[in-house]
Amino acid sequence: MQKSERPHAPRKVTGKWLALLLALLVEAAFVAVLIISVRWQNRRPEPVTAELYAPPPKAPVTEAPPPRPIPEPQPTPPVPEPQPTPPAPAPVVPPAPKVEKADTHAADIALRARQEEERRKKDEALRKEAEREEKTRRSARAAATRVRIDAGAGGA
């Protein structure tokens, strides 16, 4: 037999459609996991609250200008009949200043802060009391163990 100088024809590749299908399935699974994890981790933002410790600055109060002085009537030449003097114009009364309602927001904040401080102190006292009881319980347990050990050592 004589060998040919031409290379052999490549073998037919099998299973490439199956490999493509499996690759697409894995890619779809990755996309699904990504979408589910993003939706699962995405939480609605909580509303933001801020406590103000000082009331907002009030608008400056302007004082009313002082009333203009009333000009004095000029002397009239003497007349045989006295004429009545015209009545003086009524003094200008400035309007009463508007009274603003007290802002209770600052008082509410102070009340909440005081209640929070009282609750914190109460919790701290309860925690210290529990620690004291636990310490007493441990020392009593240790004393009982020592008594048992001493009783066991003394009898042997």
Secondary structure, DSSP 8 states (H G I E B T S, - for coil): ----SS--------SHHHHHHHHHHHHHHHHHHHHHHHHHH-----------SS-------------------------SS-----------------------HHHHHHHHHHHHHHHHHHHHHHHHHHHHHHHHHHHHHHHHHHHHHHHHHHH-
